[in-house]
C-alpha cells in the first residue's frame, strides 16, 4: 500500500513541471510538424492509416478510395452505392451516366422526349429546335425578324431589331440621323455625336484633339493631355530634367539618373549595390530593392539555391523545390525511370 502511494506521488512529481510549463506556453504555436495535445504539449504529427503527410507536415491526404476526416484525423473508407463510382481524385464518389446523386444513393434520371444526355453525368439538353421548359423539351417558336442561335435551343433578333418587352417578338429599332445600328438591339452615334434619348447630338470640336470613330469620346494629340471634366486638351508641361514621352501616363519621363517626385524630376544617387536599367534603378543580384528606404537590402540565400532576377531574388537549384513558407529548398520527390539496356 505504501509502495502504491509512493508511486502515485512520484508520477505526480514528474508530470507537474511539464503541466506547468505547458500551461505557460499553450498560447504559443507548435513548430511545423507538431500539434498541441490535450495536456498542452507539442507532439509530432503522424499520418493516419491509409494517409500520408504533406510536404509541410501540417496536414494529410488520403489514399484513393478513402475520404479525409479532419475531426478524427483519419482516412475513412468510401462506401460506394449501387451505380456509384469514385471521382477522378478518388476521395469522393459520383454516379455513373444517366444517374444522379441523391443522399447516399444514385437515382436514375428520366430523359424527356426530344432530349439527350450529356456525355458525362445526369444532366440533359434538348435537341436542336427545342427549348427546355422545366422537365420537358418544347418546340422552339422563332418570331419574325429573328434567327435560331448556334446552340439551336434559343433565338435572337436580327440586326436592326430588338426583343419586345414581353420577350415574344422582335420590334424594329429606330435609327436616328448620324447613327448606325448595333448587334444589341440599339444604335451607336457617329464620331463627334453623343447619344441623348433617341437622338444623336453634335458635340463641339476639340482643339488639339480628335473624336474616336464612334460617339463623343475623344483623345488628345501628342504633347497634350485630356481634361475630362472640361472636355478639352491641355498642353503638357514638361518639367526640368525630363523629356516628352507619348507612351507615358503623364506624357513625359525623367532623364537617366533622375526620378519622378510629384510633378518634378529630382537627381537620384544610387545606393550601394544598385545600378541603372534604362532610367529605372534596380538592385544587383543578391540584393532586394527597398523603395521606401531607397536602398538595396542583402538577401538571405538558403542552402541549395542561387540568386536570380525574380521578385524574391532567388531560386532553388536543380533537384530542389522552393518552400515559400519556410524559406528554404526541399529536395524534390522525383523518381528517375530505370534505364533499359
C-alpha positions as CSV (number, residue, x, y, z in Angstrom):
1,X,0.0,0.0,0.0
2,X,2.9,2.3,0.9
3,X,4.5,1.4,-2.4
4,X,1.4,2.4,-4.4
5,X,1.2,5.8,-2.6
6,X,4.9,6.4,-3.2
7,X,4.5,5.5,-6.9
8,X,1.5,7.9,-7.3
9,X,3.4,10.8,-5.6
10,X,6.4,10.2,-7.9
11,X,4.2,10.2,-11.0
12,X,2.6,13.5,-9.9
13,X,6.0,15.0,-9.2
14,X,7.3,14.1,-12.7
15,X,4.2,15.4,-14.5
16,X,3.7,18.6,-12.6
17,X,6.6,20.6,-14.1
18,X,5.6,19.6,-17.6
19,X,2.0,20.6,-16.9
20,X,3.0,24.0,-15.5
21,X,5.4,24.5,-18.5
22,X,2.6,23.6,-21.0
23,X,0.1,25.9,-19.3
24,X,2.5,28.8,-19.7
25,X,3.2,28.1,-23.4
26,X,-0.2,26.8,-24.6
27,X,-0.8,30.1,-26.4
28,X,2.4,29.7,-28.5
29,X,2.0,27.7,-31.7
30,X,3.9,24.4,-32.1
31,X,6.7,24.0,-34.6
32,X,5.9,22.8,-38.1
33,X,5.1,19.0,-38.0
34,X,3.8,19.2,-34.4
35,X,0.4,19.8,-32.7
36,X,-0.7,20.5,-29.2
37,X,-2.2,17.6,-27.3
38,X,-4.9,17.5,-24.5
39,X,-2.4,18.5,-21.8
40,X,-0.8,21.3,-23.8
41,X,2.4,19.6,-25.0
42,X,3.6,19.7,-28.6
43,X,3.6,16.2,-30.1
44,X,4.8,15.1,-33.5
45,X,2.1,14.7,-36.2
46,X,1.8,11.3,-37.7
47,X,-0.1,10.3,-40.8
48,X,-3.2,8.2,-40.2
49,X,-3.6,4.8,-41.6
50,X,-4.2,5.0,-45.4
51,X,-2.9,8.5,-45.5
52,X,0.3,10.5,-45.8
53,X,1.5,13.9,-44.5
54,X,2.0,16.8,-46.9
55,X,5.4,18.4,-47.6
56,X,4.9,20.9,-44.7
57,X,3.9,18.0,-42.4
58,X,1.0,20.0,-41.0
59,X,-1.8,18.2,-42.8
60,X,-2.5,14.9,-44.6
61,X,-4.1,13.4,-47.7
62,X,-5.8,10.0,-48.0
63,X,-5.3,7.2,-50.5
64,X,-7.7,6.6,-53.3
65,X,-10.9,5.1,-52.1
66,X,-10.7,6.9,-48.7
67,X,-12.0,10.3,-47.6
68,X,-10.4,12.7,-45.2
69,X,-11.8,13.1,-41.7
70,X,-10.1,16.1,-40.2
71,X,-12.0,15.9,-36.9
72,X,-10.9,12.3,-36.1
73,X,-7.5,12.7,-38.0
74,X,-8.3,9.6,-40.0
75,X,-9.0,8.3,-43.5
76,X,-12.4,6.7,-43.7
77,X,-13.2,4.2,-46.4
78,X,-15.7,5.3,-49.1
79,X,-18.8,3.1,-49.3
80,X,-19.9,3.1,-53.0
81,X,-23.7,2.8,-53.5
82,X,-25.1,0.9,-56.5
83,X,-24.3,2.7,-59.8
84,X,-21.7,4.8,-58.0
85,X,-18.1,5.3,-58.9
86,X,-15.1,7.1,-57.4
87,X,-14.2,10.6,-58.7
88,X,-11.0,11.2,-60.6
89,X,-9.3,12.3,-57.4
90,X,-10.5,9.1,-55.7
91,X,-11.5,10.8,-52.4
92,X,-15.2,11.1,-53.2
93,X,-17.9,9.4,-55.3
94,X,-20.3,10.3,-58.0
95,X,-22.9,8.4,-60.1
96,X,-22.5,6.8,-63.5
97,X,-24.1,8.4,-66.6
98,X,-27.9,8.8,-66.5
99,X,-27.9,8.7,-62.7
100,X,-27.7,11.5,-60.2
101,X,-26.6,11.6,-56.6
102,X,-29.4,11.9,-54.1
103,X,-28.4,11.5,-50.4
104,X,-26.3,8.3,-50.1
105,X,-27.5,6.7,-53.3
106,X,-27.8,7.1,-57.1
107,X,-31.2,7.6,-58.7
108,X,-31.9,7.0,-62.4
109,X,-32.8,10.2,-64.3
110,X,-35.8,10.0,-66.7
111,X,-35.0,11.5,-70.1
112,X,-37.8,13.6,-71.7
113,X,-38.8,13.3,-75.3
114,X,-36.6,15.2,-77.8
115,X,-33.6,15.4,-75.4
116,X,-30.2,13.8,-75.0
117,X,-27.9,13.2,-72.0
118,X,-24.5,15.0,-71.9
119,X,-21.5,12.7,-72.3
120,X,-21.0,12.5,-68.6
121,X,-23.3,12.8,-65.6
122,X,-27.1,13.0,-65.4
123,X,-27.8,16.4,-67.0
124,X,-29.6,16.5,-70.3
125,X,-30.2,19.0,-73.1
126,X,-32.9,19.5,-75.7
127,X,-32.4,18.7,-79.4
128,X,-31.9,21.5,-81.9
129,X,-35.2,23.3,-82.5
130,X,-36.5,22.6,-79.0
131,X,-36.4,24.6,-75.8
132,X,-36.1,23.4,-72.2
133,X,-39.2,24.2,-70.0
134,X,-39.0,22.7,-66.6
135,X,-38.6,18.9,-67.2
136,X,-39.7,18.9,-70.8
137,X,-38.5,19.9,-74.3
138,X,-41.0,22.0,-76.2
139,X,-40.7,23.1,-79.9
140,X,-38.9,26.4,-80.3
141,X,-41.1,29.1,-81.9
142,X,-38.9,31.6,-83.8
143,X,-40.7,35.0,-84.3
144,X,-40.4,37.2,-87.4
145,X,-37.1,39.1,-87.9
146,X,-35.3,36.6,-85.6
147,X,-33.0,33.6,-86.2
148,X,-32.1,30.5,-84.4
149,X,-28.9,30.7,-82.3
150,X,-25.9,28.4,-82.7
151,X,-27.0,26.2,-79.8
152,X,-30.3,25.5,-81.6
153,X,-32.3,26.0,-78.4
154,X,-33.0,29.7,-78.4
155,X,-33.4,32.7,-80.8
156,X,-32.1,36.2,-81.2
157,X,-33.3,39.3,-83.1
158,X,-31.7,40.2,-86.4
159,X,-29.5,43.4,-86.6
160,X,-31.8,46.5,-86.6
161,X,-34.3,44.8,-84.3
162,X,-34.7,44.3,-80.6
163,X,-36.6,42.0,-78.3
164,X,-40.0,43.2,-77.3
165,X,-40.9,43.8,-73.6
166,X,-42.9,40.5,-73.5
167,X,-39.8,38.7,-74.9
168,X,-42.0,37.0,-77.6
169,X,-41.2,39.1,-80.7
170,X,-38.7,41.4,-82.4
171,X,-39.5,45.0,-83.0
172,X,-37.6,47.4,-85.3
173,X,-35.0,49.7,-83.8
174,X,-35.5,53.3,-84.9
175,X,-32.1,54.6,-86.1
176,X,-31.7,58.4,-85.8
177,X,-29.7,60.6,-88.2
178,X,-25.9,60.3,-87.7
179,X,-26.1,56.8,-86.2
180,X,-25.7,53.1,-87.1
181,X,-27.4,50.0,-85.7
182,X,-25.5,47.6,-83.5
183,X,-25.9,44.0,-82.6
184,X,-27.6,44.5,-79.2
185,X,-30.8,46.0,-80.4
186,X,-29.8,49.6,-80.2
187,X,-27.7,52.1,-82.1
188,X,-24.3,53.9,-81.9
189,X,-23.8,57.5,-82.7
190,X,-21.3,58.6,-85.3
191,X,-18.0,60.2,-84.5
192,X,-18.5,63.5,-82.7
193,X,-22.1,62.8,-81.7
194,X,-23.5,62.0,-78.3
195,X,-26.5,59.8,-77.6
196,X,-29.3,61.7,-75.9
197,X,-32.5,59.7,-75.6
198,X,-33.4,58.5,-79.1
199,X,-31.2,61.1,-80.9
200,X,-27.5,61.8,-81.6
201,X,-26.5,65.4,-80.8
202,X,-23.4,67.1,-82.4
203,X,-20.6,67.9,-79.9
204,X,-18.2,70.9,-80.1
205,X,-14.9,70.2,-81.8
206,X,-11.9,69.6,-79.5
207,X,-8.9,71.8,-80.0
208,X,-5.7,69.7,-80.3
209,X,-7.8,66.6,-80.1
210,X,-9.9,64.1,-82.2
211,X,-13.0,62.1,-81.7
212,X,-12.9,58.3,-81.8
213,X,-14.6,56.6,-84.8
214,X,-17.9,56.4,-82.8
215,X,-19.5,58.6,-80.1
216,X,-18.4,61.7,-78.3
217,X,-15.3,60.3,-76.5
218,X,-12.0,61.9,-77.7
219,X,-8.2,61.7,-77.4
220,X,-5.6,64.4,-77.5
221,X,-2.7,65.0,-79.9
222,X,0.8,64.3,-78.9
223,X,2.1,66.8,-76.3
224,X,-1.4,67.3,-74.9
225,X,-3.4,65.6,-72.1
226,X,-7.2,65.2,-71.7
227,X,-9.2,67.3,-69.2
228,X,-12.3,65.1,-69.0
229,X,-14.3,67.5,-66.7
230,X,-13.9,70.5,-69.0
231,X,-13.7,68.3,-72.2
232,X,-10.6,69.9,-73.6
233,X,-6.9,69.1,-74.4
234,X,-4.3,70.9,-72.3
235,X,-0.7,71.4,-73.2
236,X,1.6,69.1,-71.2
237,X,4.1,70.9,-69.1
238,X,7.4,69.0,-69.2
239,X,9.5,69.7,-66.1
240,X,13.2,70.3,-66.0
241,X,15.4,67.1,-66.5
242,X,12.6,65.4,-68.3
243,X,11.6,64.6,-71.9
244,X,8.4,64.1,-73.9
245,X,7.1,60.6,-73.7
246,X,3.8,59.9,-75.6
247,X,3.6,56.4,-74.1
248,X,3.9,57.7,-70.5
249,X,1.0,58.2,-68.3
250,X,1.9,61.9,-67.8
251,X,3.2,62.5,-71.3
252,X,6.8,62.8,-70.1
253,X,9.5,60.8,-68.4
254,X,12.6,61.8,-66.4
255,X,16.1,61.6,-67.8
256,X,18.5,58.9,-66.6
257,X,19.8,59.4,-63.0
258,X,16.6,61.4,-62.2
259,X,13.4,60.0,-60.6
260,X,9.9,61.4,-60.5
261,X,8.7,63.0,-57.3
262,X,5.3,64.6,-57.8
263,X,5.5,66.8,-60.9
264,X,9.3,67.1,-60.8
265,X,12.4,65.1,-61.7
266,X,14.9,65.1,-58.9
267,X,18.5,63.9,-59.0
268,X,18.9,60.3,-57.6
269,X,22.1,59.0,-56.2
270,X,22.3,55.2,-56.4
271,X,22.5,53.3,-53.1
272,X,25.2,50.7,-52.6
273,X,24.8,47.5,-54.7
274,X,22.4,49.2,-57.2
275,X,22.6,50.0,-60.9
276,X,20.6,51.8,-63.6
277,X,18.4,49.9,-66.1
278,X,17.4,52.5,-68.7
279,X,16.0,55.2,-66.5
280,X,14.9,52.9,-63.6
281,X,17.2,51.9,-60.8
282,X,17.4,48.3,-59.6
283,X,19.4,46.2,-57.2
284,X,22.2,43.8,-58.2
285,X,21.8,40.0,-57.8
286,X,21.8,39.1,-54.2
287,X,20.0,42.3,-53.1
288,X,16.4,43.3,-52.9
289,X,15.0,46.8,-53.7
290,X,13.6,48.7,-50.8
291,X,11.7,51.6,-52.4
292,X,10.7,53.2,-49.1
293,X,14.3,53.5,-47.8
294,X,15.7,53.8,-51.4
295,X,18.2,51.1,-50.5
296,X,19.3,47.6,-51.6
297,X,18.9,45.1,-48.7
298,X,21.1,41.9,-48.6
299,X,19.1,38.7,-49.4
300,X,19.3,35.7,-47.1
301,X,20.1,32.9,-49.6
302,X,19.1,29.5,-48.4
303,X,21.1,26.4,-48.9
304,X,20.9,24.7,-52.4
305,X,19.7,28.0,-54.0
306,X,21.1,30.7,-56.3
307,X,20.5,34.4,-56.9
308,X,18.2,35.3,-59.8
309,X,16.2,38.3,-61.1
310,X,12.9,37.3,-59.6
311,X,10.5,39.0,-57.1
312,X,12.2,37.5,-54.1
313,X,15.6,37.3,-55.7
314,X,16.4,33.5,-55.6
315,X,15.5,30.1,-57.0
316,X,16.3,26.6,-55.9
317,X,19.0,24.6,-57.7
318,X,18.0,21.7,-60.0
319,X,16.6,18.8,-57.9
320,X,15.2,21.0,-55.3
321,X,11.8,22.7,-54.8
322,X,11.1,26.1,-53.3
323,X,9.4,26.1,-49.9
324,X,7.9,29.6,-49.7
325,X,6.5,29.0,-46.2
326,X,9.8,28.1,-44.5
327,X,12.2,30.0,-46.9
328,X,14.3,27.0,-47.9
329,X,14.8,24.4,-50.7
330,X,13.4,20.9,-50.2
331,X,14.8,18.0,-52.1
332,X,12.4,17.2,-54.9
333,X,10.5,13.9,-54.6
334,X,11.3,12.6,-58.1
335,X,11.8,9.1,-59.3
336,X,14.0,8.6,-62.3
337,X,12.8,6.0,-64.8
338,X,15.0,2.9,-64.9
339,X,17.4,2.8,-67.9
340,X,16.7,0.0,-70.3
341,X,19.7,-1.6,-71.8
